[in-house]
Amino acid sequence: MKRKLIPPFWMLLAGAVSSLIMYSLHYETKNMLTILLGVLIVFYMVGCLFKWMLDLFDRQNMPIVEEKEIVSEDELAEAMAGMDEGQVDVES
């Protein structure tokens, strides 16, 4: 599916927002980097969970494909042998 970019997008968006907020509040660099690392890891996991949920919903919404019965040529020939020429099989 085309959802492989969801986790990195969430991670980078949350990292950018938290970096801007921490920079405007004048955090120290060491504290800012440790908090940023935690935010990146947590939001990557949130993105993976979100992607997993969307994939699960797609699998549940897919139509169920019923397997049709495969009839061999011999069985088809036997079924046709019992019919007269020009007769139509109504059971199929």
C-alpha positions, 0 to 999 in steps of 0.5 A: 500500500502507499502508506509507508511514509506515514510513520516518518511523516508523523515523526518529523512533524512532531519533531519540528513542532517540539523543536520550535516550542523548545527553542522558543522556551529557551531550553538547554541544548542537552535537555532539548536533544533528549526530549527531541529523541523521545518525541521522535521515537514515540511519534514514530511508534504512533505513526506505525500504529496508525499505519497498521490500523489503516491497513487492518481496516483496508483488509476488513473492507476488501470484498471476499473473493469466492473461489469458483468450482474448477471443472475439468474438460473431462467433466465438462465433456461428460455433462455435454454428452447427456444433452441433445444438440441445440439443448441448453443447460438450465442448471448452470 
